[in-house]
Amino acid sequence: MTLSDLLIAILAGLVQGVVEWLPVSSQGNLSLVLTLVGTDPAVALQLALFLQVGTTLSAATYYRHEIQTALAAVPGWRPRAAYEEDNALASYIVVASFMTGVVGIPLYIFAVDLAGQLTGGVFIAGIGLLLIATGILQLASESGGMDGHTTPTLADSILVGAVQGLAILPGISRSGMTTSTFLFRSYDPPAAFRLSFLLSIPASLGAAALTLLSAGGLPGIRPTAAAVALAVSAVVGYLTIDALMRVVERIPFWAVCFGLGGLAIVGGGLVSVVV
């Protein structure tokens, strides 16, 4: 591995570790960064999908207790019990992941080449506007003293899973789409982020598997460089999750929405200009 390969791997890991959890498309932004440093655009798109494995490790580590609870409930999972508290998390992950595959796999097979040629800035800015609107609604609802939902229902699992499937397309923010959907369904903000991050685990593993199958192996990267990029994205991703959850728990969420939404709008505009 050359010094150039090492630096690019570290850069890719840093970008992936931070932007995966923000309402900006990690796939679109990482593809753009890799392209700007000389990576072939098609390879950059595949790498962006593959490197989500690193942040998947972050989420799996951060939410290891929730995952253990979900796995313990899977053997006894029954469709009619989807609303029961003891297995609601397992039901949510299973149902939402299935819907993500139903929507995302056909999009990957039939439309990813076309989507790679589209400007993602409009999508990113749209998510920003959605989050700012969510912040306004959240600010208005605080005076009512209403508690948000924390346990996903079967209907919400289907809806959020289908919405996440759209994020296989470059420029669409996975975390922005799923978190915004939960918020507009009146979920508690920390719960919305937690459920979004948990759902990223099977989705990211599935996207990485699709990439490896379609590319016939690691897409245009040396194994040592891939290991470095994955390690950096995992460490940075864990720290980013922790920081974001602390912010969500301590700062009024309407302010978080305004801040992240503004970031998304600016990022979308920059992507549109560059692309």
C-alpha positions as CSV (number, residue, x, y, z in Angstrom):
1,M,0.0,0.0,0.0
2,T,1.5,3.3,-1.1
3,L,1.4,6.5,1.0
4,S,-1.2,7.9,-1.4
5,D,-3.4,4.8,-0.9
6,L,-3.1,5.2,2.9
7,L,-4.1,8.9,2.9
8,I,-7.1,8.2,0.6
9,A,-8.2,5.4,2.9
10,I,-7.9,7.6,6.0
11,L,-9.8,10.4,4.2
12,A,-12.5,8.0,3.1
13,G,-12.9,6.6,6.6
14,L,-13.1,10.0,8.2
15,V,-15.8,11.2,5.7
16,Q,-17.8,8.0,6.1
17,G,-17.6,8.0,9.9
18,V,-19.0,11.5,10.1
19,V,-21.5,11.9,7.4
20,E,-23.3,8.5,7.8
21,W,-25.3,9.9,10.7
22,L,-26.0,13.3,9.4
23,P,-28.9,14.3,7.1
24,V,-26.6,14.4,4.1
25,S,-26.1,11.5,1.8
26,S,-23.0,9.6,2.9
27,Q,-22.9,7.7,-0.3
28,G,-23.2,10.8,-2.4
29,N,-20.7,12.8,-0.5
30,L,-18.1,10.1,-0.1
31,S,-18.4,9.3,-3.9
32,L,-17.8,12.9,-4.6
33,V,-14.8,13.1,-2.3
34,L,-13.3,10.0,-3.8
35,T,-13.9,11.2,-7.3
36,L,-12.2,14.5,-6.5
37,V,-9.0,12.7,-5.4
38,G,-8.8,10.8,-8.7
39,T,-11.0,7.7,-8.2
40,D,-13.1,6.5,-11.1
41,P,-16.7,7.6,-10.5
42,A,-18.2,4.1,-10.9
43,V,-15.6,2.7,-8.5
44,A,-16.2,5.6,-6.1
45,L,-19.9,4.8,-5.9
46,Q,-19.2,1.1,-5.2
47,L,-16.6,2.0,-2.5
48,A,-19.1,4.4,-0.8
49,L,-21.5,1.5,-0.5
50,F,-18.9,-0.9,0.7
51,L,-17.4,1.4,3.4
52,Q,-20.7,1.6,5.2
53,V,-19.6,-1.7,6.8
54,G,-17.3,0.4,9.0
55,T,-20.1,2.6,10.4
56,T,-22.2,-0.6,10.7
57,L,-19.7,-1.8,13.2
58,S,-20.0,1.5,15.0
59,A,-23.8,1.2,15.3
60,A,-23.6,-2.5,16.3
61,T,-21.1,-1.6,19.0
62,Y,-22.9,1.4,20.3
63,Y,-26.3,-0.4,20.4
64,R,-25.0,-3.8,21.4
65,H,-27.5,-4.2,24.2
66,E,-30.5,-3.3,22.0
67,I,-29.3,-5.8,19.4
68,Q,-28.9,-8.6,22.1
69,T,-32.5,-7.9,23.2
70,A,-33.7,-8.0,19.6
71,L,-31.9,-11.3,18.8
72,A,-33.2,-12.9,22.0
73,A,-36.8,-12.1,20.8
74,V,-36.4,-13.3,17.3
75,P,-37.0,-17.0,17.9
76,G,-40.4,-16.3,19.6
77,W,-41.4,-13.6,17.1
78,R,-45.0,-13.8,15.9
79,P,-46.6,-11.5,13.4
80,R,-49.7,-10.9,15.6
81,A,-47.4,-9.8,18.4
82,A,-45.7,-7.1,16.5
83,Y,-47.1,-4.5,18.9
84,E,-45.9,-6.3,22.1
85,E,-43.1,-4.4,23.9
86,D,-40.9,-7.5,24.4
87,N,-40.4,-8.2,20.7
88,A,-41.4,-4.9,19.1
89,L,-37.7,-4.1,18.4
90,A,-37.1,-7.5,16.7
91,S,-40.3,-7.2,14.7
92,Y,-39.3,-3.7,13.6
93,I,-35.8,-4.7,12.4
94,V,-37.2,-7.8,10.6
95,V,-40.1,-6.1,8.9
96,A,-38.3,-2.8,8.1
97,S,-35.2,-4.6,6.7
98,F,-37.5,-6.8,4.5
99,M,-39.2,-3.7,3.1
100,T,-35.8,-2.0,2.5
101,G,-34.8,-5.0,0.4
102,V,-38.1,-5.0,-1.5
103,V,-37.6,-1.3,-2.5
104,G,-33.8,-1.1,-2.5
105,I,-32.7,-4.2,-4.4
106,P,-34.7,-3.4,-7.6
107,L,-33.5,0.2,-7.5
108,Y,-29.9,-1.0,-7.2
109,I,-30.2,-3.5,-10.0
110,F,-32.2,-1.4,-12.5
111,A,-31.4,2.3,-11.6
112,V,-28.1,2.7,-9.8
113,D,-26.2,3.4,-13.0
114,L,-28.6,6.1,-14.0
115,A,-28.8,7.5,-10.5
116,G,-25.0,7.9,-10.4
117,Q,-25.3,10.5,-13.1
118,L,-27.9,12.6,-11.3
119,T,-27.2,15.6,-9.1
120,G,-27.7,14.7,-5.5
121,G,-27.9,18.2,-4.2
122,V,-31.6,18.6,-4.7
123,F,-32.2,15.5,-2.6
124,I,-29.9,16.6,0.1
125,A,-31.4,20.1,0.2
126,G,-34.9,18.6,0.3
127,I,-34.0,16.6,3.4
128,G,-32.7,19.8,5.0
129,L,-36.0,21.6,4.3
130,L,-37.8,18.6,5.8
131,L,-35.8,18.7,9.0
132,I,-36.3,22.4,9.4
133,A,-40.0,21.9,9.0
134,T,-39.8,19.1,11.6
135,G,-38.0,21.6,13.9
136,I,-40.8,24.1,13.5
137,L,-43.4,21.4,14.3
138,Q,-41.3,20.2,17.2
139,L,-41.0,23.7,18.6
140,A,-44.8,24.3,18.3
141,S,-45.6,20.9,19.9
142,E,-43.4,21.5,23.0
143,S,-46.0,23.7,24.6
144,G,-48.5,20.9,24.5
145,G,-46.4,18.6,26.7
146,M,-47.1,15.5,24.6
147,D,-44.7,12.6,24.8
148,G,-43.4,11.1,21.6
149,H,-43.6,7.5,20.6
150,T,-40.7,5.2,21.4
151,T,-41.9,1.8,20.3
152,P,-42.2,1.2,16.5
153,T,-45.5,-0.2,15.2
154,L,-45.9,-2.6,12.3
155,A,-47.2,0.1,10.0
156,D,-44.3,2.4,10.9
157,S,-41.8,-0.5,10.4
158,I,-43.2,-1.0,6.9
159,L,-43.2,2.7,6.1
160,V,-39.7,3.4,7.4
161,G,-38.2,0.3,5.7
162,A,-39.6,1.3,2.4
163,V,-38.3,4.9,2.8
164,Q,-34.8,3.5,3.7
165,G,-34.8,1.5,0.5
166,L,-34.8,4.7,-1.5
167,A,-31.4,5.6,0.0
168,I,-29.7,3.1,-2.2
169,L,-29.7,6.0,-4.8
170,P,-26.8,8.5,-4.6
171,G,-27.8,11.8,-3.1
172,I,-30.6,10.5,-0.8
173,S,-29.8,10.6,2.9
174,R,-30.6,7.3,4.6
175,S,-30.5,8.7,8.1
176,G,-32.2,11.9,7.1
177,M,-35.1,10.0,5.4
178,T,-35.7,7.5,8.2
179,T,-35.3,9.9,11.1
180,S,-37.5,12.5,9.5
181,T,-40.2,9.8,8.8
182,F,-40.1,8.8,12.5
183,L,-40.3,12.4,13.6
184,F,-43.3,13.2,11.4
185,R,-44.9,10.1,12.9
186,S,-44.6,11.8,16.3
187,Y,-41.7,9.7,17.7
188,D,-39.5,10.9,20.5
189,P,-36.4,12.5,18.9
190,P,-33.8,10.3,20.7
191,A,-35.9,7.2,19.9
192,A,-36.1,8.3,16.2
193,F,-32.3,8.6,16.0
194,R,-31.8,5.3,17.8
195,L,-34.3,3.4,15.6
196,S,-32.7,4.9,12.5
197,F,-29.2,3.9,13.5
198,L,-30.2,0.4,14.4
199,L,-31.9,-0.1,11.1
200,S,-28.8,1.0,9.3
201,I,-27.0,-2.2,10.4
202,P,-28.8,-4.7,8.2
203,A,-29.2,-2.2,5.4
204,S,-25.5,-1.4,5.2
205,L,-24.5,-5.0,5.3
206,G,-26.9,-5.7,2.5
207,A,-25.6,-2.8,0.4
208,A,-22.0,-4.0,1.0
209,A,-22.9,-7.6,-0.1
210,L,-24.6,-6.3,-3.2
211,T,-21.5,-4.3,-4.0
212,L,-19.1,-7.2,-3.6
213,L,-21.3,-9.4,-5.7
214,S,-21.7,-6.9,-8.5
215,A,-18.0,-5.9,-8.5
216,G,-16.7,-9.5,-8.1
217,G,-14.7,-8.6,-4.9
218,L,-13.4,-5.4,-3.4
219,P,-14.2,-2.5,-5.8
220,G,-11.0,-1.0,-6.9
221,I,-9.2,-0.9,-3.5
222,R,-6.3,-2.9,-2.0
223,P,-7.3,-5.1,1.0
224,T,-4.9,-3.3,3.3
225,A,-6.3,0.1,2.3
226,A,-9.9,-1.2,2.7
227,A,-9.0,-2.4,6.2
228,V,-7.6,1.0,7.1
229,A,-10.7,2.8,5.7
230,L,-13.1,0.5,7.6
231,A,-11.2,0.9,10.9
232,V,-11.1,4.7,10.6
233,S,-14.8,4.9,9.7
234,A,-15.7,2.5,12.6
235,V,-13.9,4.6,15.2
236,V,-15.0,8.0,13.9
237,G,-18.5,6.7,13.4
238,Y,-18.8,5.5,17.0
239,L,-17.6,8.9,18.3
240,T,-20.0,10.7,16.0
241,I,-23.0,8.6,17.2
242,D,-22.1,9.3,20.8
243,A,-21.7,13.0,20.2
244,L,-24.9,13.3,18.2
245,M,-27.0,11.4,20.8
246,R,-25.6,13.6,23.6
247,V,-26.6,16.7,21.6
248,V,-30.1,15.3,21.0
249,E,-30.6,14.5,24.7
250,R,-29.4,17.9,26.0
251,I,-30.4,20.4,23.4
252,P,-34.0,21.2,22.3
253,F,-34.6,19.1,19.2
254,W,-36.0,21.9,17.2
255,A,-32.6,23.6,17.4
256,V,-30.9,20.3,16.3
257,C,-33.3,20.1,13.3
258,F,-32.5,23.7,12.3
259,G,-28.8,23.2,12.6
260,L,-28.7,19.9,10.7
261,G,-31.3,21.0,8.2
262,G,-29.2,24.1,7.4
263,L,-26.2,22.0,7.0
264,A,-28.0,19.7,4.6
265,I,-29.3,22.7,2.5
266,V,-25.8,24.2,2.3
267,G,-24.3,20.8,1.5
268,G,-26.9,20.1,-1.2
269,G,-26.2,23.5,-2.8
270,L,-22.4,22.8,-2.8
271,V,-22.9,19.4,-4.4
272,S,-25.1,20.9,-7.1
273,V,-22.5,23.5,-7.9
274,V,-19.6,21.1,-7.9
275,V,-21.4,18.4,-9.9
